[in-house]
């Protein structure tokens, strides 16, 4: 049991570790995605910012003068700037070849003729586009109108962004793996009390069911479970005790008639007997066999009831009429006992008549056995709010309160010495309870003022 629980706890730990992994993955994706978007936005702004910075430095120098001497200074400065930073390219495009710079080809000339501002220029021999700032200067002095282009290679920015993406993915993978490992360790540590609980539960095996799980050392989340388990264990202990008692009672009830059968048969076979004597022996054996059959049939009926059998063939019936039928059936028994039966009240109820009549006969039979001659058994039928009560009351000795809850148990008797066990094998009231449950009802018992009442409630 403990090994199974350990396997169960391991699977719980793995599931919790997987949950930690999914949570960590989700967090890293959200944070990494937001961070990458911000970096991507910043990376796109860097080339444009650098182009604007370069243009702001050169704009005044180009726009101020247009003489040849000044143009030579401008071209020298542009050539020097190009040599200092290989990422930067400068082009001057105009209608006069003398006032051009950077050897613009057809692609650059076509691009320069487009809109002003910052745009991407796709170059065949480069994997990444160039950011190009296109500006225009008007004619001045001897210089014609021209287009000034500043281009910057974006490969460095794209590679930096790519490296950042790889770094983010690597960190996310490492973080998720670390969160998974730590989550598994945390889950294992958190489930240790459950493993200890399973070890304690493994020790609680029949017949040693008196022990209970200790609640003091458990976390609050497990205390409720352990408390419920202890409560269930108490019920199991009671059921196990009753089962042991039931087995002993069954053995006793079956042993008595079997012993009588064997004893009488052995005596009859010790020597030759007359036909009349054999007839008496067979008659006595038949009575014992009938008793055995009655016990076995009652136990089979109770077994079917325990499996959840319900009363299905329900008919609306007068309970007073059913009581009268049961009294007629017990007429000879009532006459021999010198007892009368009076019925008070009536009600129409949906019942399965055969089962209900059997329960009534058992209740009346039980009352007859405990009623002195000359006294009266009263059957009270009354309709309550949502159910009908049928109670069979007989005068008799008061039953001690500790016995009342158990009187409908199988083979239970107030008299532990089993007096009168030959007439009653102890299943009559248990069958009454089973029939009441089959009809969706329940049984009750009351003992006060010298009157003992056994009965049942049925749905109205």
N, C-alpha and C positions, 0 to 999 in steps of 0.2 A: 504493500500500500504506500509506504513511504517513498519507494523508488518511483512509483507511478506519479506521486505528487511532486517528486523532484523533477521528473520529466515534464510535468504540467507547468511547474514553476519556471523551468528552463524555457519552455515555449512562450510563457508569458514574458519572460525577460527578453527573448528575441523579438516578440511583438512590440514591446515597449522600446527596444533599441531601434526597431524599424520606424516607429513613430518619431523618436528623437531624430533619426536620419531624415525623415520626410520634412519635419519642422525645420531642421537646420538647412536642408536644401532649399526650402521655400524662403527662409530668411536670407540666405546668401543670394538667391536669384533676385529677390526684391532689392536688396541693398546693392548688389553688384550691377544690376540693370540700371538703377538710378544713378550710381556712380559713373558707369560707362556713358550714359547719356550726357551727364554734365561734362565729362572729359571730352566726349565727341564734339559737344557744342563749343567747348573752349579751344579744341584743336582746330576747328573750322575758323575760329575768330583770329587765331594767331597769325596765319599768313596775311590776312587782310589788314591786321594791325601793323604788321611789318611793312607792307606795301604803302600804307598811309603814312608811316613814319618816313620812309625813303622819299616819298613824293613831296611831303611837306618841306624836306631839306632842299630839294632840287627845284621846286616850283618857282621860287622867287628868282633864282639864278638864271633859269631858262627864260622866264617871262620878261625880265628887266631889259635885256639888250638883245639886239639882233645883228650885230656887226660880225664880220669874218673873224676878227681878233677874239671877240667874245665867244664865238662858236667854237673856236679851237680850244679855248679854256674849258668850255662845257664838255666837249668830247673827251678831252684828256681826263677830266674828273670822272666821267662815266666809265672810261676804260680802267681807271685805277680802282673804282668801286667794284667793277666786275671781277678784277683779278683778286681783290681781297676776299670776296665771298662768291664762291663758284655757284652757289644756289641762285644768285641774282643775275638776270639778263635785262639789258636795256635796248630798246629800239626807238629810232626816230624815223618816221615815215612822212614824206612830203612829196610834192611834185618836182622838186629840184634835187637831183642826186647829191649835190654838194652839201645840202642840209639834211643828210640822212646819217643814221648810225646803227651799227649792229648787223649790217648786211641783211636786211629783212627779205625773206623769200616770199613766194606767192601766198603761202599759207598765212604768214604774219601780216602781209598787206591786206589780205581779205579779212582777217580778224580785226585789224586796225580800223577798217572801214565800217565796222559794226557799231553798236551803241557804246556810249561812254560808260565808265564804271568798272567794277571788278567782275571778271568773268573767268570761266575755266577754258583753257586752251588744250585740246587733245593733240599730243605729238606722237607720231608713229613709233619712234624709237624709245619712248618712255612708257613705263608701266603705269605711272600716275599722272594726272593732268597738272598743268601749271596754272597757278593763280596769276592773272594778268590784270593790272590796273591800266585802263585806257583813258588818257586825258588829251585835251586839244588846246593848242596855243595859237593865237591869232598872228597874222603877219606883223612884223615889226622891223623897221629900218630896211635892211636888204634881205631879211629872212622871210620866206613864204610861210603860209599857214602849215602847221605840221601836227601830226599825232604822236604823242609820247607814250610809250608802253614800258611798264616795269613788270617783269615776270619773276616769280619765285617758284622754285621746285618744291612740290608738296610731298615728295617721297619720304623725307625725314619725318614729317608730321604723321604720315600714314603708318610708317614703321613704328614710330613711338606709340601710336594708338594700338597697333597690332600687338606689340609687346605688352602693353598694359592689359589688353584683353586676355592674352595667354596667362599673365600673372594673376588676373582675377579668377580665371577658370581653375588654375592650379591651386590657388588659395581656397577656392570653394570646395574643390575635391578633397584637399587635406582637411579642411574644416568639417566637411560632412563625415569623413572617415573618423576624425577625432570625436565628433559628436556621437557617432554610432558606437564607438568603443566605450566612451564615457557613459553613454546611455545604458549600454548593456551592463557595465559595472555598477552603475547606480541602481538599475533594476534588480540585479542579483543581491546587492546589499539590502535593498528595500524588501525583498521577498524572503530574507532569512527567517523572520518571525513565522512566516507561513510554513516553511520547511520544518521548523521546530514544532509548530502546531501539528503537522502531519505525523511527526515522530511520536508525539504524545497520543494522538488519536490511534496510532497503530497498536499501542499497548492496551487499548480498551477493546478486548475481545471477550466473547462469552466464555465462561460464566462470570468473568471479572468485569462487570459493567458498572460497578459502584463508583469508579474514579470519574473525575471531571477535569476538563481543560482549565488551566490556570489563566485567569483574566488579567492579573496585575501586571505581568510582564509584556503584555501585547499592546500594539499601537491601537489608537481609538478606532481605526477602520476595521480591525479584526476582532475587537472586543464584542461588537454586536453579533458578528458571525459565530464566535466561540460561545457566546451566551445562548444563541439560538440552537447551536449544536448540543450544548449541555442540556437544554430543555428537551430536545429531541431524544437525546441519550437517556434522559429520565423516563420518557415514554417507552423507549425501547426496552429499558430495564424492567419496567412494569409489565410490558407485553411478554418479555422473556420469562419473567417469573410466573405470569399467568399461564404461559404455554407449558412450562414444566408442570404446574399444578394440573392443567388440562390433560396432559399426557398421563399423569399418575391417575387421574380420575377415570380416563378412558380405560386404562389398564385394569383398574379396579372393577369398573362396571362390566367389562367384558369377561373378566376372570371369574366373577361369581357365577354367572350362568354356565360358563364352560366347565367350571369345577363341579357344579351340580350335575351337569350332563355326564361328565366322565365318571364321577363317583357312583351315580345311580346305575350307569351301564356296567361298571366293573362289578358292583354288588350283584346285579342280575345275572352276570355271566359266571359267577363263582361256582354255582351249582345249578342243577336243573330246577326250573320254576314252572308253575302252572300257567296256562294261557291267560288266566285272569290277572295274574301277577305281572306278566309281560305287558299286558294291556295297560295296567296302571303305570308301569315304568315308561312306556311310550307316551302315555298321556301327559305325565310329568315332564318328559323331555320335550314334548311339543310346546308346552307352556314356556319352558326356558328358551327354546328356539324362537318362539314368537317374541319374547322379550329381546333377544339378540337382534332379530330383524327390525324391531321397533327402534332400538338404539341406532343401528346402522342407517336406517332410513332417515331418522332425525338428523344424524350427523351429515349425511349426504345433502339433505335439504339446507342445513346451515352452511355447508360448503358452497352450494350454488348461490345462496344469499350473499355470502362473503365476496363472491366474484362479481357482484353488482346486478344480480337478477332483479327485475322490476315487475310489479303487477301490471299486466297489459290488458287482460280481458275484464275491463271494468264495466260494471252495470250499476245504475242508480237503484239503491236498495234501502228498504226500511230497516234500521238497525234493531228496532224492537222485534220485528218479525224474525230476524236472524237469531236474536237471543232466544226467542220462543222455540225455534227449531233446535238450537243447541240444548235447551232444557229438555225437550222431548227426547233427544238422543241420549241424554244422561239420566233419563227417567228412573231406570232401575238403580243406578248408583245413588241418586238422590233419595230414593225410597229406602234403600238399605241403610243409608247414613242418617235417615230421619231428619233431613234438611229440606227447607223450602226456598224457592227463589222468587223474588218480586222484582219487576221491571218498572223503572220510573223514567218517563220521558221518551222521546223518539226523535229521529232525524233521518233525512234522506242523504245518503253519501254514495259516491262512486267507489265501489270496492270490487275486488275479485272474490266472489262469494266463497269459493272452496277454501282459499287461504284464510279469509276472515273468519269463517266458521271454525276452522281449526284453531285459530288463536282464541276465540271465545270458549271453545271446549277446554283448552288448556287453562284459561283463567278460571273457569267454573270448577274444573277438576282440582286446581290448586286450592280454591276456596273451600271446597267440600272436605278436602283432606285435613283442613285446619279449623273446621267448624264442628262444635259439639252438637249432638242430637237434640232436636227440638228447637234449634235456632234458625234464623232466616238469613239468607244471602241476598243482598240488595244490589241490583245492577242499575247504575245511574247513567242516563244518556242526556247530555246537555250540549247545546250549540253555543259556542263562544264567538268571538269576533270573526276569525278566519279559519276556525277549526272546530271539530266536534270531539267531545270527550266521552269515552266509554270507560266507566270505572266499576269494578266488581269488588264490593265491600263485604267482608265477613267479620263477625266478632271473634276475637282471639287475643292471645297475649301480645303485648306491645313488643315490636321488633326494635332492637337497639339501633340507634342512628348510624353506627359505623357499618352495619350490614346493608342498609337500604341501597346505597349506590351499586352494590354488587349482586343484588338478588336476581338480576336478569342475565348474569354471566352463566356460562355453561358449567354444569355440575356443581354450582355453588349452593351450599346449604348453610343455613344458620346453625344447624346442629352438626358439629364436626364429626360426631360419632356415626353419622349416616343412618340414623334411625329411619325406619320406613322406606329404606332404599329399594326394597323389593317392589313396592308399589309405584315408586317414582324414581326414574333414573336421572333426574336433574337437568333435562333439556327442555322442559315444557315452557318455562318463562323465557328461555333464550330464543325459542321458536316464536313466541309472541313478539319479542323485540324485533326479530328478523322480518316478520310479516308487517309490522308497523313501519319499518324502514322501507320495505318494498313498496308501500303505499305512500311514501313521502311523509310519514308521520314520526312519532316518537312515543316512548313508554314513560310511565310515571308510577311511583309507589308512595304511599303515605301510611303512617301508623301513629294513631293518637286516640286517646280516650277509649281504648279497648277495641277499636275498629281498624282493621288492616285493609287498605284499598290498593288493588293492582289494576292498572288499566293502560289505555293508550290514547293518544291524540291523532286524529286523522284530518287531512285537509278538507275544509268545508266545500 
